[in-house]
Amino acid sequence: MRTAWLAFVTVILLAGPSGGLAAGPYSPVLTINGNVITQHDVDQRILLLEALGAQGDVDELAMTQLTEDQLKIDAAESLGLELPEDAILAGVEEFGAARGMTLDDVFNILDERGIDRQAMNDFVESGLVWREIIGARFRDRATPTEEEVDAALAAARNRLVDVYYLGEIALPYEERGESATIELATQLAEELRQGANFEAAARQFSRSSSARNGGAIDPVPAASMPPAMRARIEGLEPGQNTGPVPISGGLAIIKLIDVKKERPQEDPTVTEFDRREAIRLQLFSERIEAYGEGYLQELEADALIQRP
């Protein structure tokens, strides 16, 4: 379906009295193995990346991601891989849950920022098919042995890890409504940036149980933090805070209080079997990702990529 649509767009865009390229949001900016990436695709991915808190050259990142996404879709089609009918919606739900959001939260953010749901679906679809492809190709090679699990577990127990000490101001939509909450969060973030007291603001406005502690929450190991949130926190210096970030049912402003190197504390309720399985999964994930990156480079080297 995606390939057919892209082919249709290509015909429409390339047609015209002068035989030249039509200007506008659906003008092609890139073709990959004959499939068109339009300016609209790029603009939508930029909006999505900004919503996710991407840093750096977002325009270039959007182009890179869209190129890689198309290569992944092409690889899936060459293998005859098709996702189940409800897989993409489930993938969007999984994406939101990993960031502490419900499916409705995700859709609300998309609508607020003018992001087409199809842009989110395309983003999720490429990730899902890629997971299937690299799992099928590299699962056996990526699976660690028991000896490798033993060594990794011993190293993990002796390794110092980054532990984040954070504060939060949690603002649920339910109390003031979505628009008023966004306005308040934006105003608070700006006041805090200009030197307002975070702890006082947390006690006054936050509706989390941490408000009584000036917003301070329990220390969080870096590995336990959702990737999108960790990316936002890693860009801060101690004492700085984020802008408003989406959480389940509302927004939050997060302050980085401190980062310390500490030995991880083992949860006494976790069994040795579960610890081993967690290490096994970590090793597998790291290896499968590395194999996937190598395979993606091969696909890109073999692809026909053209700019109009």
ZAVOLUM-920616 format. One line per 3 residues: number of its first residue (from 1); their letters; for each residue x, y, z of N, C-alpha, C. Coordinates in steps of 0.1 Angstrom, whole numbers, plus 5000, padded with zeros to 4 digits. Each point is the difference from the previous one (the first is absolute). Layout:
N
NUM = a = X,Y,Z,X,Y,Z,X,Y,Z ~ ...
END
This chain:
308
1 = mrt = 5008,4988,5000,4992,5012,5000,5009,5012,5000 ~ 5010,5001,5009,5009,5011,5000,5007,5002,4987 ~ 5005,4989,4994,5007,5002,4988,4991,5005,4989
4 = awl = 4988,4994,4999,4991,5005,4990,4997,5015,5001 ~ 4998,5004,5013,4997,5014,5002,5012,5009,4996 ~ 5012,4996,5003,5011,5008,4997,5002,5000,4985
7 = afv = 4997,4989,4993,5001,5000,4985,4990,5010,4994 ~ 4988,5000,5006,4989,5009,4995,5004,5014,5002 ~ 5006,5003,5012,5005,5014,5003,5010,5004,4990
10 = tvi = 5009,4991,4997,5011,5003,4990,4995,5004,4987 ~ 4990,4992,4995,4994,5003,4987,4993,5014,5000 ~ 4993,5003,5010,4993,5013,5001,5010,5012,5001
13 = lla = 5011,4998,5008,5009,5010,5002,5009,5003,4987 ~ 5003,4989,4993,5009,5002,4989,4992,5004,4987 ~ 4987,4999,5000,4992,5004,4989,4998,5015,5000
16 = gps = 4999,5005,4988,4997,5015,4999,5003,5004,4986 ~ 4995,5012,4996,5002,5005,4987,5014,5002,4996 ~ 5009,5004,5009,5014,5002,4997,5008,4988,5002
19 = ggl = 4994,4990,5006,5008,4988,5002,5009,5001,5012 ~ 4999,5012,5007,5009,5002,5012,4993,4996,5013 ~ 5007,5001,5011,4995,4996,5013,4990,5011,5005
22 = aag = 4989,4996,5005,4990,5009,5006,5005,5005,5013 ~ 4998,5013,5003,5004,5005,5013,4989,4998,5010 ~ 5004,5000,5013,4989,4998,5010,5004,4990,5010
25 = pys = 4992,4998,5010,5003,4991,5011,5001,4985,4996 ~ 4995,4996,4989,5001,4987,4995,5011,4998,4989 ~ 5008,5010,4999,5011,4999,4990,5010,4989,5006
28 = pvl = 5006,4992,4991,5010,4990,5004,5013,5006,5004 ~ 5005,4996,5011,5013,5004,5004,5011,4989,4999 ~ 4995,4988,4999,5009,4988,5000,4992,4988,4994
31 = tin = 5007,4992,4992,4995,4987,4996,5009,4989,5004 ~ 4995,4990,5005,5007,4989,5006,4995,4987,4993 ~ 5008,4994,4991,4996,4988,4992,4987,5003,4993
34 = gnv = 4998,5012,4996,4988,5004,4992,4988,5005,5009 ~ 5002,4999,5013,4989,5005,5009,5003,5014,5004 ~ 4990,5009,5000,5001,5014,5002,4999,5004,5015
37 = itq = 5009,5008,5004,4998,5007,5013,4997,5015,4997 ~ 4988,5005,5004,4996,5013,4997,5004,5010,5011 ~ 4999,5013,4996,5002,5010,5010,4990,4999,5012
40 = hdv = 4988,4996,4997,4990,4998,5010,5005,4989,5010 ~ 5006,4989,4995,5005,4990,5008,5011,5005,5010 ~ 5009,5008,4994,5010,5006,5008,4995,5009,5010
43 = dqr = 4991,5009,4997,4994,5010,5009,4993,4992,5012 ~ 4993,4990,4996,4993,4993,5011,5009,4992,5009 ~ 5011,4995,4995,5010,4993,5008,5007,5010,5009
46 = ill = 5003,5012,4995,5006,5010,5008,4991,5004,5012 ~ 4987,5002,4997,4990,5003,5011,5000,4988,5011 ~ 5001,4988,4995,5000,4988,5009,5012,5000,5008
49 = lea = 5012,5002,4994,5012,5000,5007,5001,5011,5011 ~ 4994,5012,4996,5000,5011,5010,4991,4997,5012 ~ 4989,4993,4997,4991,4996,5011,5007,4990,5009
52 = lga = 5009,4992,4994,5007,4990,5008,5013,5006,5007 ~ 5002,5013,4998,5011,5007,5007,5013,4998,4993 ~ 5000,4997,4987,5013,4997,4993,5009,5013,5001
55 = qgd = 5013,4998,5001,5010,5011,5000,5008,5000,4988 ~ 5007,5011,4998,5009,5001,4988,4993,5004,4987 ~ 5006,4995,4989,4995,5003,4987,4988,4991,4997
58 = vde = 4988,5005,5004,4988,4992,4998,4996,4998,4986 ~ 5003,5009,4991,4997,4999,4986,5008,4988,4994 ~ 5013,5000,5003,5008,4989,4995,4997,4987,5006
61 = lam = 4996,5000,5013,4996,4987,5007,4987,4995,4993 ~ 4991,5009,4996,4988,4996,4994,5003,4993,4986 ~ 5009,5006,4993,5003,4994,4987,5007,4986,5002
64 = tql = 5009,4999,5010,5006,4987,5002,4990,4990,5004 ~ 4991,5003,5009,4990,4990,5005,4991,4996,4989 ~ 4996,5010,4992,4990,4996,4989,5007,4991,4989
67 = ted = 5013,5003,4998,5008,4991,4991,5001,4986,5005 ~ 5003,4999,5013,5002,4987,5006,4986,4993,5001 ~ 4990,5007,5003,4987,4994,5001,4996,4994,4987
70 = qlk = 5002,5007,4989,4997,4994,4987,5008,4988,4997 ~ 5013,5000,5003,5008,4988,4998,4995,4988,5008 ~ 4995,5003,5012,4994,4989,5008,4987,4995,4994
73 = ida = 4992,5009,4995,4987,4995,4994,5003,4992,4987 ~ 5010,5005,4992,5004,4993,4988,5005,4986,5004 ~ 5008,4999,5010,5005,4987,5004,4989,4990,5004
76 = aes = 4990,5006,5008,4988,4992,5004,4992,4995,4987 ~ 4999,5009,4991,4992,4996,4988,5008,4989,4992 ~ 5013,5001,4999,5008,4990,4993,4999,4987,5007
79 = lgl = 4998,4999,5013,4998,4988,5007,4986,4995,5001 ~ 4991,5008,4994,4985,4996,5001,4995,5002,5014 ~ 5006,5009,5008,4996,5001,5014,4988,5010,5001
82 = elp = 4989,4997,5006,4989,5009,5002,4996,4999,5014 ~ 4997,5012,5006,4996,5000,5014,4985,4997,5001 ~ 4996,4994,5011,4985,4998,5003,4993,5013,4999
85 = eda = 4987,5000,4998,4992,5012,4997,5001,5010,5012 ~ 5000,4995,5012,4999,5009,5012,5014,5002,5006 ~ 5011,4996,4993,5013,5001,5006,5005,5014,5001
88 = ila = 4997,5009,4991,5005,5013,5001,4993,5008,5011 ~ 4987,4998,5002,4993,5007,5011,5006,4995,5013 ~ 5002,4987,5001,5006,4994,5012,5014,5006,5002
91 = gve = 5007,5002,4989,5014,5006,5001,4999,5014,5005 ~ 4991,5008,4995,4998,5014,5005,4997,5000,5015 ~ 4992,4990,5004,4996,4999,5015,5013,4996,5008
94 = efg = 5008,4991,4994,5012,4996,5007,5010,5012,5001 ~ 5001,5008,4989,5008,5012,5000,4996,5009,5011 ~ 4987,5003,5001,4995,5009,5011,5003,4995,5013
97 = aar = 4997,4987,5003,5002,4994,5013,5014,5001,5005 ~ 5010,4999,4990,5014,5001,5004,5004,5014,5005 ~ 4991,5009,4997,5002,5014,5003,4990,5005,5011
100 = gmt = 4993,4990,5006,4990,5004,5010,4988,5006,4995 ~ 4996,4997,4988,4988,5006,4994,4990,4990,4995 ~ 4988,5003,5001,4989,4991,4994,4999,5003,4985
103 = ldd = 4993,4992,4993,4998,5001,4986,4993,5014,4997 ~ 4990,5003,5008,4994,5013,4999,5009,5012,5002 ~ 5010,4998,5009,5010,5011,5002,5008,5002,4988
106 = vfn = 5004,4989,4993,5008,5001,4988,4992,5007,4989 ~ 4988,4996,4998,4992,5006,4990,4997,5015,5003 ~ 4998,5003,5012,4998,5015,5004,5012,5008,4997
109 = ild = 5012,4995,5003,5012,5007,4997,5002,5002,4985 ~ 4997,4989,4992,5001,5001,4985,4991,5011,4995 ~ 4987,5000,5005,4991,5010,4995,5004,5014,5004
112 = erg = 5005,5002,5012,5004,5013,5005,5011,5006,4991 ~ 5009,4991,4996,5012,5005,4993,4998,4999,4985 ~ 4989,4996,4995,4997,5000,4986,5007,4989,4993
115 = idr = 5002,4988,5007,5007,4989,4994,4990,4990,4995 ~ 5001,4996,4988,4990,4990,4994,5002,4987,5007 ~ 4990,4993,5003,5001,4987,5006,5007,4990,4991
118 = qam = 4999,5002,4987,5007,4992,4990,5015,5001,5002 ~ 5005,5012,5004,5014,5002,5002,5005,4992,5012 ~ 4992,4999,5011,5003,4992,5011,4999,4985,4996
121 = ndf = 4990,4996,4992,4999,4986,4996,5012,4996,4992 ~ 5005,5009,4991,5011,4996,4992,5013,4998,5008 ~ 5001,5009,5010,5011,4999,5010,5000,4987,5007
124 = ves = 4989,4996,5005,4998,4988,5008,5002,4988,4991 ~ 4993,5000,4988,5001,4989,4991,5014,4996,4997 ~ 5008,5009,4996,5014,4997,4997,5007,4993,5011
127 = glv = 4998,5005,5012,5006,4994,5012,4995,4986,5002 ~ 4988,4997,4998,4994,4987,5002,5005,4990,4990 ~ 5000,5004,4987,5005,4990,4990,5015,4998,5002
130 = wre = 5007,5010,5004,5015,4998,5002,5003,4991,5011 ~ 4992,5001,5011,5001,4990,5011,4998,4986,4995 ~ 4990,4998,4992,4998,4987,4994,5011,4995,4991
133 = iig = 5005,5009,4992,5011,4996,4990,5013,4996,5007 ~ 5004,5009,5009,5013,4997,5007,4999,4988,5009 ~ 4988,4999,5006,4998,4988,5009,5001,4987,4992
136 = arf = 4994,5000,4988,5001,4988,4992,5014,4997,4995 ~ 5007,5010,4997,5014,4999,4994,5011,4997,5010 ~ 4999,5006,5012,5011,5000,5009,4997,4995,5014
139 = rdr = 4988,4994,5002,4997,4996,5014,5010,4990,5005 ~ 5003,4990,4992,5009,4989,5005,5014,5006,5004 ~ 5005,5009,4991,5014,5005,5002,5000,5010,5012
142 = atp = 4988,5006,5003,5000,5010,5010,4997,4994,5014 ~ 4996,4988,5001,4996,4994,5013,5012,4996,5008 ~ 5002,5006,5012,5012,4997,5008,5000,4986,5006
145 = tee = 5012,4995,5003,5002,4988,5007,4999,5002,5015 ~ 4999,4989,5007,4999,5001,5015,5012,5006,5006 ~ 5012,4996,4994,5013,5006,5005,5000,5015,4998
148 = evd = 4995,5005,4989,4999,5014,4997,4991,5007,5009 ~ 4989,4994,5004,4991,5005,5010,5006,5001,5013 ~ 5008,4990,5004,5007,5000,5013,5009,5012,5001
151 = aal = 5008,5002,4989,5010,5010,5000,4994,5014,5001 ~ 4989,5002,4992,4993,5013,5000,4994,5003,5013 ~ 4994,4990,5007,4994,5002,5012,5010,5004,5011
154 = aaa = 5011,4994,5000,5011,5003,5009,5005,5015,4998 ~ 5001,5003,4987,5005,5014,4997,4990,5010,5004 ~ 4987,4997,4998,4989,5009,5004,5000,5003,5015
157 = rnr = 5003,4990,5008,5000,5002,5014,5011,5009,5005 ~ 5011,5001,4992,5011,5008,5005,5002,5013,4992 ~ 4991,5003,4991,5001,5012,4992,4993,5011,5006
160 = lvd = 5006,5012,4999,4993,5012,5005,4992,5005,4988 ~ 4988,5005,5004,4990,5005,4990,4996,5014,5003 ~ 4995,5007,4990,4994,5013,5002,4987,4999,5007
163 = vyy = 4998,5007,5011,4987,5001,5007,4996,5014,5000 ~ 4987,5002,4995,4995,5014,4999,4992,5003,5013 ~ 5002,5012,5005,4992,5005,5011,4992,5012,4994
166 = lge = 4987,4998,5000,4991,5008,4992,4989,5006,5009 ~ 4994,5011,4995,4988,5006,5005,4990,5001,4989 ~ 4987,5000,5004,4989,5000,4990,4989,5010,5005
169 = ial = 4994,5006,4990,4988,5008,5002,4990,4993,4990 ~ 4990,4993,5006,4991,4992,4992,4987,5008,4999 ~ 4995,5002,4988,4988,5008,4997,4990,4992,4992
172 = pye = 4990,4994,5007,4990,4992,4993,4991,5009,4992 ~ 4996,4995,4988,4990,5007,4992,4986,5001,5007 ~ 4997,4990,5008,4987,4999,5006,4997,5013,5009
175 = erg = 5010,5005,5006,4997,5011,5010,4996,5013,4993 ~ 5007,5004,4989,4997,5013,4994,4996,4999,4985 ~ 5000,4988,4995,4997,4998,4985,5014,5001,4993
178 = esa = 4999,4995,4988,5013,4998,4992,5006,5013,4997 ~ 4992,5009,4994,5006,5013,4995,5006,5008,5012 ~ 4992,5001,5011,5005,5008,5011,5013,4993,5007
181 = tie = 5000,4987,4999,5012,4993,5006,5012,5003,4992 ~ 4999,4999,4986,5011,5003,4991,5005,5015,5003 ~ 4990,5009,5001,5004,5014,5003,5007,5001,5013
184 = lat = 4995,4994,5010,5007,5001,5013,5014,4994,5000 ~ 5001,4988,4994,5013,4993,4999,5010,5009,4993 ~ 4996,5006,4989,5009,5008,4992,5004,5012,5008
187 = qla = 4991,5006,5007,5003,5012,5009,5010,4996,5011 ~ 4997,4989,5007,5009,4995,5011,5014,4997,4995 ~ 5001,4994,4988,5013,4996,4995,5008,5013,4997
190 = eel = 4994,5010,4995,5007,5013,4997,5004,5006,5013 ~ 4991,5001,5010,5003,5006,5013,5012,4993,5007 ~ 5000,4987,4999,5011,4992,5006,5013,5002,4993
193 = rqg = 4999,5002,4986,5012,5003,4992,5006,5013,5005 ~ 4991,5009,5004,5005,5013,5004,5004,5001,5015 ~ 4999,4989,5007,5005,4999,5013,4990,4998,5011
196 = anf = 4987,4998,4997,4990,4997,5010,5003,4987,5008 ~ 4996,4999,5012,5003,4989,5009,4992,4988,4996 ~ 5007,4989,4996,4993,4988,4995,4992,4993,5011
199 = eaa = 5007,4999,5012,4993,4993,5011,4987,5007,5004 ~ 5000,5013,5001,4988,5008,5003,4989,4997,4990 ~ 5004,5001,4987,4991,4997,4989,4994,4986,5001
202 = arq = 5008,4990,5004,4996,4987,5001,4989,4998,5011 ~ 5003,5007,5011,4991,4999,5012,4987,5007,4996 ~ 5000,5010,4992,4988,5007,4997,4992,4994,4989
205 = fsr = 5007,4995,4989,4992,4996,4988,5000,4985,4998 ~ 5010,4993,5004,5001,4986,4997,4989,4992,5007 ~ 4995,4990,4993,4990,4991,5006,5005,4986,5002
208 = sss = 5013,4999,4999,5007,4987,5004,5002,4999,5015 ~ 5001,4988,5005,5003,4999,5014,5013,5005,5004 ~ 5009,5003,4990,5013,5005,5003,5000,5015,5003
211 = arn = 4988,5006,4998,4999,5015,5002,5004,5004,5014 ~ 4996,4992,5010,5004,5003,5014,5015,5001,5002 ~ 5007,4993,4991,5015,5000,5001,5006,5011,4991
214 = gga = 4992,5009,4995,5005,5010,4991,5003,4994,4986 ~ 4992,4989,4997,5001,4993,4987,5011,4989,4999 ~ 5008,4998,5011,5011,4990,4999,4994,4986,5000
217 = idp = 5005,4992,4991,4996,4986,4998,5012,4991,5004 ~ 4997,4987,5001,5010,4990,5003,5011,5000,4989 ~ 5012,4998,5003,5011,5000,4990,4997,4989,4989
220 = vpa = 5003,5004,4988,4997,4991,4988,5013,4997,4993 ~ 5003,4987,4999,5012,4996,4992,4997,5003,4985 ~ 5010,5004,4993,4999,5004,4986,4993,4990,4992
223 = asm = 5004,4987,5002,4995,4989,4992,4985,4998,5002 ~ 4994,5005,5011,4986,4998,5003,4991,5011,4994 ~ 5007,5010,4994,4992,5011,4995,4996,4998,4986
226 = ppa = 4988,5003,4996,4996,4999,4986,5009,5008,4991 ~ 5004,4995,4988,5010,5006,4992,4997,5015,4996 ~ 4987,5003,4997,4997,5014,4997,5002,5009,5012
229 = mra = 4996,4996,5012,5002,5008,5011,5015,5001,5004 ~ 5007,4989,4998,5014,5001,5003,5008,5009,4991 ~ 4995,5001,4987,5007,5009,4991,4997,5015,5004
232 = rie = 4989,5002,5006,4997,5014,5004,5008,5003,5013 ~ 5001,4990,5009,5008,5003,5012,5015,5001,4998 ~ 5005,4992,4991,5014,5000,4997,5005,5014,4995
235 = gle = 4991,5007,4994,5003,5013,4995,5001,5011,5010 ~ 4997,4997,5013,4999,5010,5010,5013,5000,5009 ~ 5002,5011,5006,5010,5001,5011,4993,5000,5013
238 = pgq = 5006,4995,5011,4993,5000,5013,4995,5014,5003 ~ 4987,5001,5004,4994,5012,5003,4991,5005,4989 ~ 5001,4994,4988,4992,5004,4989,4987,4991,4999
241 = ntg = 4990,5005,4993,4988,4992,4998,4996,4999,4986 ~ 4992,4990,4996,4995,4999,4987,4988,5010,4998 ~ 4996,5001,4987,4987,5006,4998,4989,4990,5002
244 = pvp = 4988,5003,4997,4989,4990,5003,5002,4988,4991 ~ 4999,4988,5007,5001,4987,4993,4987,4992,5002 ~ 4996,4992,4990,4987,4993,5002,5002,4988,5010
247 = isg = 4990,4999,5009,4999,4988,5008,4986,4995,4999 ~ 4997,4989,5006,4987,4994,5000,4990,5010,5006 ~ 4991,5005,4991,4989,5008,5005,5004,5015,5003
250 = gla = 5011,5004,4995,5004,5014,5003,5014,5003,4995 ~ 5006,5010,5007,5014,5005,4997,5008,5000,5013 ~ 5013,5000,4998,5009,5001,5011,5012,5009,4997
253 = iik = 5006,5006,5010,5012,5007,4998,5010,4993,5009 ~ 5011,4996,4995,5010,4992,5007,5013,5008,5003 ~ 5004,5000,5012,5013,5007,5004,5010,4990,5003
256 = lid = 5012,5002,4994,5012,4992,5003,5007,5005,5013 ~ 4998,4993,5011,5007,5005,5012,5014,4996,5001 ~ 5003,4988,4996,5014,4995,5001,5001,4987,4992
259 = vkk = 5013,4996,4996,5003,4987,4994,5012,4995,5008 ~ 4998,4987,5005,5011,4994,5007,5003,4986,4995 ~ 5013,4997,5002,5004,4986,4996,4999,4991,5012
262 = erp = 4991,4990,4999,4998,4991,5011,4999,4986,4995 ~ 5003,4990,5010,4997,4986,4996,4985,4998,5001 ~ 4995,4993,4990,4986,4997,5000,4995,4992,5012
265 = qed = 4989,5004,5006,4995,4993,5011,4990,4989,4995 ~ 5003,4987,5004,4992,4989,4995,4987,5000,5008 ~ 4989,4998,4993,4987,4999,5006,4999,4986,5007
268 = ptv = 4998,5000,5013,4999,4987,5007,4988,4991,4995 ~ 4991,5006,4994,4988,4993,4996,5002,4993,4986 ~ 5011,5003,4993,5003,4995,4987,5008,4987,5002
271 = tef = 4996,4989,4994,5007,4987,5001,5013,5000,4991 ~ 5009,4991,5004,5012,4999,4992,4997,4996,4985 ~ 4989,4992,4999,4996,4996,4986,4996,5012,4992
274 = drr = 4992,5009,5006,4996,5012,4993,5011,5009,4997 ~ 5010,5001,5009,5012,5008,4997,5007,4995,4988 ~ 5002,4987,5000,5007,4993,4988,4992,5003,4987
277 = eai = 4987,4999,5001,4992,5002,4988,5001,5014,4995 ~ 5001,5010,5010,5001,5014,4996,5013,5002,4993 ~ 5011,4994,5005,5013,5001,4994,5000,4994,4986
280 = rlq = 4994,4988,4999,4999,4993,4988,4993,5009,4989 ~ 4989,5006,5004,4993,5009,4991,5008,5012,4996 ~ 5007,5006,5010,5009,5011,4997,5010,4997,4989
283 = lfs = 5007,4989,5003,5011,4996,4990,4994,4997,4987 ~ 4989,4993,4999,4993,4997,4988,4997,5013,4992 ~ 4994,5010,5008,4995,5012,4994,5012,5008,4994
286 = eri = 5011,5001,5007,5012,5007,4996,5005,4993,4987 ~ 5001,4987,5000,5005,4993,4988,4991,5001,4988 ~ 4987,4998,5002,4991,5001,4989,5000,5014,4994
289 = eay = 5001,5010,5008,5001,5014,4995,5012,5002,4992 ~ 5012,4995,5004,5012,5001,4993,4999,4993,4986 ~ 4995,4988,5001,4998,4993,4987,4990,5007,4991
292 = geg = 4990,5006,5005,4990,5007,4993,5007,5013,4993 ~ 5008,5007,5008,5007,5011,4994,5009,4997,4988 ~ 5007,4988,5002,5008,4996,4989,4992,4996,4987
295 = ylq = 4989,4993,5003,4991,4996,4988,4994,5013,4994 ~ 4996,5010,5007,4995,5012,4995,5010,5007,4991 ~ 5012,5000,5004,5011,5006,4992,5002,4993,4987
298 = ele = 4998,4987,5000,5001,4992,4988,4988,5004,4991 ~ 4988,5001,5005,4989,5003,4992,5001,5014,4994 ~ 5006,5009,5008,5002,5014,4995,5010,5000,4989
301 = ada = 5011,4992,5001,5010,5000,4990,4995,4994,4987 ~ 4990,4991,5000,4995,4994,4988,4988,5008,4994 ~ 4995,5010,5008,4988,5007,4996,5003,5010,4989
304 = liq = 4990,5003,4992,5001,5011,4991,4993,5012,5006 ~ 5008,5010,5005,4995,5011,5007,5003,5013,4992 ~ 4989,5007,4996,5002,5012,4991,4992,5012,5006
307 = rp = 5006,5012,4998,4994,5012,5003,4996,5007,4987 ~ 4987,5005,4999,4996,5006,4988,5009,5012,4996
END
